[in-house]
C-alpha cells in the first residue's frame, strides 16, 4: 500500500505539510508522496492569469497515481478534493479516498460553488495578477491554532499565491462516486466551518470526526496515521 497526499490551496511544498503523518506511516512501512501542484507555482511556471490552473493540477496528480500499480489511498485536503475528484477517476490502483476538511464536487462543479460568492476574510485576492493567497497574519489563528509553536513558526514559509483560475474551473469527473470514501471532519477548523464540512461529508461513504483544526495531519498525526491504516 502507498499513500498519495494532495494538498490544499495557497500552499506549496506538499511534503512539508504532510511530513509528520508521512514519517509515522513510513515507520509502519507505508510510503507516501505529495505531488507538486502547478497552480501553486510548484512546476516552475508563474501562476495567475494565463498560468496553470485546475487542469494542470489534475494532470500532475493523475501522473503520480499512474506511476505505480500499488494499492493506493489518496488523501485530499481542502482544495485537494477538487483535484482528486477528477485525478483519481478510472485509476485502478486507487482503493480509497480520504477527504480532510474537503470538497466532493459533482461533475461540472467548481470550487467557487462551495462558497457564498465572496472571498473569505482570511484570503488576499489580487485581481490584477489573477492570484489569491492566505493573509500571513491570519494563518495561525485560522488554520494552525492547535499546532505546536514549531509548526506555526515554519508554516508561513510554505504559503504561496495561487492562480485564481482554479476557483471557477469545473471538474470533469467525480471519483468519489465510484470509489470507497471517508470524510474526516475537523471539528475545530476555523477556516472551513465544521457545519459546512458536515454538509460536504454527506456525499462520502463514511464519516469520522476529530477535535482538530484545519491541518490534523500536522496537529494530530498519530490519529491521522491510525485512520489511514484502518482503511
C-alpha positions as CSV (number, residue, x, y, z in Angstrom):
1,X,0.0,0.0,0.0
2,X,1.1,3.6,-0.6
3,X,-0.5,7.0,0.2
4,X,-0.7,9.9,-2.2
5,X,-1.3,13.2,-0.4
6,X,-2.9,16.1,-2.3
7,X,-2.5,19.4,-0.5
8,X,-4.9,22.4,-0.4
9,X,-4.9,25.9,-1.8
10,X,-2.4,28.7,-1.4
11,X,0.4,26.5,-0.1
12,X,3.5,24.8,-1.6
13,X,6.0,22.2,-0.6
14,X,3.4,19.5,0.0
15,X,5.9,17.2,1.6
16,X,6.3,19.7,4.4
17,X,2.6,20.0,5.1
18,X,2.2,16.2,5.3
19,X,5.6,15.3,6.8
20,X,4.5,14.5,10.4
21,X,2.0,11.9,9.2
22,X,4.2,10.7,6.4
23,X,7.0,9.9,8.8
24,X,4.7,7.9,11.0
25,X,3.4,6.0,8.0
26,X,7.0,5.3,6.9
27,X,7.7,3.8,10.3
28,X,5.0,1.3,9.5
29,X,6.4,0.5,6.1
30,X,3.9,2.6,4.2
31,X,5.5,5.0,1.6
32,X,3.9,8.2,0.6
33,X,4.3,11.0,-2.0
34,X,2.9,14.6,-2.2
35,X,2.6,15.7,-5.9
36,X,3.6,19.3,-6.7
37,X,0.7,21.4,-7.9
38,X,1.4,23.7,-10.9
39,X,-1.3,26.3,-10.0
40,X,0.6,26.9,-6.7
41,X,3.8,27.7,-8.7
42,X,5.3,24.3,-8.0
43,X,6.1,23.4,-11.6
44,X,8.4,26.3,-12.3
45,X,5.7,28.2,-14.1
46,X,4.2,31.5,-12.9
47,X,0.7,31.5,-11.6
48,X,-2.0,34.0,-12.3
49,X,-3.7,35.0,-15.5
50,X,-2.8,32.5,-18.3
51,X,-0.8,30.3,-15.9
52,X,-1.5,26.8,-14.8
53,X,-4.9,26.0,-13.3
54,X,-7.0,23.1,-12.2
55,X,-6.4,21.0,-15.4
56,X,-2.7,21.2,-14.8
57,X,-3.1,20.2,-11.1
58,X,-5.3,17.3,-12.1
59,X,-2.7,16.1,-14.7
60,X,0.1,16.3,-12.1
61,X,-1.7,14.2,-9.6
62,X,-3.0,11.8,-12.2
63,X,0.5,11.2,-13.4
64,X,1.7,10.2,-9.9
65,X,-1.3,7.9,-9.5
66,X,-0.5,6.2,-12.8
67,X,3.2,5.8,-11.9
68,X,2.5,2.8,-9.7
69,X,0.2,-0.2,-9.7
70,X,0.5,-0.4,-5.9
71,X,-2.7,-0.2,-3.9
72,X,-3.2,3.5,-3.2
73,X,-5.1,5.6,-0.8
74,X,-5.5,9.2,-1.8
75,X,-5.7,11.8,1.0
76,X,-7.1,15.1,-0.3
77,X,-7.1,18.2,1.8
78,X,-9.4,21.1,1.3
79,X,-9.0,22.2,-2.4
80,X,-7.2,18.9,-2.9
81,X,-10.7,17.3,-3.0
82,X,-11.5,19.2,-6.2
83,X,-8.3,18.0,-7.9
84,X,-8.8,14.4,-6.7
85,X,-12.4,14.1,-7.9
86,X,-11.1,14.2,-11.4
87,X,-7.5,12.9,-11.0
88,X,-8.4,9.7,-9.3
89,X,-11.2,8.8,-11.7
90,X,-10.6,5.5,-13.5
91,X,-7.3,4.7,-11.8
92,X,-7.5,1.1,-10.9
93,X,-4.9,1.2,-8.2
94,X,-6.8,3.7,-6.1
95,X,-8.8,1.8,-3.5
96,X,-9.9,4.6,-1.1
97,X,-10.3,8.3,-0.9
98,X,-9.8,10.2,2.5
99,X,-11.2,13.7,2.3
100,X,-9.9,16.0,5.0
101,X,-12.0,19.2,5.5
102,X,-12.5,18.9,1.8
103,X,-14.9,19.0,-1.1
104,X,-16.6,16.3,-3.1
105,X,-17.7,18.0,-6.3
106,X,-20.2,16.6,-8.8
107,X,-19.2,16.6,-12.4
108,X,-19.3,20.2,-13.6
109,X,-19.0,21.8,-10.2
110,X,-16.1,24.1,-9.3
111,X,-14.6,25.3,-6.0
112,X,-16.5,28.6,-6.2
113,X,-19.8,26.8,-5.9
114,X,-19.0,25.7,-2.4
115,X,-18.7,29.3,-1.1
116,X,-21.1,32.1,-0.6
117,X,-19.8,34.2,-3.5
118,X,-17.5,36.4,-1.7
119,X,-13.8,35.8,-0.7
120,X,-13.2,34.6,2.8
121,X,-11.8,37.2,5.1
122,X,-8.5,35.3,5.5
123,X,-7.8,35.5,1.8
124,X,-5.9,38.2,-0.1
125,X,-7.1,38.4,-3.7
126,X,-5.0,40.3,-6.3
127,X,-7.3,40.7,-9.3
128,X,-4.6,42.4,-11.4
129,X,-2.2,39.4,-11.0
130,X,-5.0,36.9,-11.1
131,X,-3.9,35.3,-7.8
132,X,-5.1,34.7,-4.3
133,X,-3.4,33.7,-1.1
134,X,-3.8,33.4,2.7
135,X,-3.1,36.6,4.7
136,X,0.0,35.6,6.7
137,X,-1.2,37.5,9.8
138,X,-4.3,35.3,9.9
139,X,-2.6,32.0,9.1
140,X,-2.1,30.6,12.6
141,X,-5.4,31.7,14.2
142,X,-7.4,30.4,11.2
143,X,-5.6,27.2,10.2
144,X,-3.0,26.2,12.8
145,X,-4.3,27.2,16.2
146,X,-4.0,23.7,17.5
147,X,-0.5,23.0,16.2
148,X,2.7,23.4,18.2
149,X,4.8,26.6,18.0
150,X,7.4,25.0,15.8
151,X,4.9,24.2,13.1
152,X,3.3,27.6,13.5
153,X,6.6,29.3,13.0
154,X,7.6,27.3,9.9
155,X,4.3,27.3,8.1
156,X,4.4,30.9,6.7
157,X,7.4,30.0,4.6
158,X,5.3,27.4,2.8
159,X,2.5,29.8,1.7
160,X,2.1,30.9,-1.9
161,X,0.0,32.9,-4.2
162,X,-2.2,30.6,-6.3
163,X,-3.9,31.1,-9.7
164,X,-7.4,32.3,-9.0
165,X,-8.5,30.3,-12.1
166,X,-8.8,27.2,-10.0
167,X,-11.8,28.6,-8.2
168,X,-14.0,28.7,-11.3
169,X,-12.8,25.7,-13.4
170,X,-15.2,22.8,-13.2
171,X,-14.2,19.2,-12.7
172,X,-14.7,16.6,-15.4
173,X,-15.2,13.6,-13.2
174,X,-16.3,12.6,-9.7
175,X,-14.1,9.8,-8.5
176,X,-15.8,9.7,-5.1
177,X,-18.9,8.3,-6.8
178,X,-17.1,5.2,-7.8
179,X,-14.6,4.7,-5.0
180,X,-14.9,4.0,-1.3
181,X,-14.5,7.3,0.5
182,X,-14.1,8.6,4.1
183,X,-14.6,12.2,5.1
184,X,-12.6,13.5,8.1
185,X,-14.5,16.4,9.7
186,X,-12.1,18.8,11.6
187,X,-14.4,20.0,14.3
188,X,-12.2,22.9,15.4
189,X,-11.5,24.2,11.9
190,X,-11.6,28.0,11.8
191,X,-11.1,28.1,8.0
192,X,-13.8,25.7,6.7
193,X,-16.6,25.8,9.3
194,X,-17.5,22.3,10.7
195,X,-21.2,22.9,9.8
196,X,-20.2,23.1,6.1
197,X,-17.9,20.1,6.4
198,X,-20.8,18.1,7.7
199,X,-22.8,19.1,4.7
200,X,-20.0,18.2,2.3
201,X,-19.5,14.9,4.2
202,X,-23.0,13.7,3.3
203,X,-21.6,12.7,-0.1
204,X,-18.9,10.4,1.4
205,X,-19.3,6.7,2.1
206,X,-18.3,7.1,5.8
207,X,-17.6,10.0,8.2
208,X,-15.1,10.4,11.0
209,X,-14.9,13.5,13.2
210,X,-11.8,14.7,15.0
211,X,-11.4,17.5,17.5
212,X,-8.8,19.2,15.3
213,X,-8.2,22.4,13.3
214,X,-7.7,22.6,9.5
215,X,-4.5,20.6,9.4
216,X,-4.9,17.5,11.6
217,X,-2.0,15.8,9.8
218,X,0.2,18.3,11.5
219,X,-1.5,18.7,14.8
220,X,-2.6,15.1,15.4
221,X,-0.5,13.0,13.0
222,X,-0.9,9.8,15.1
223,X,-4.7,10.0,14.8
224,X,-4.5,10.6,11.0
225,X,-2.0,7.7,10.6
226,X,-4.2,5.3,12.5
227,X,-7.2,6.3,10.5
228,X,-5.3,5.7,7.2
229,X,-4.1,2.3,8.4
230,X,-7.7,1.3,9.3
231,X,-9.0,2.0,5.8
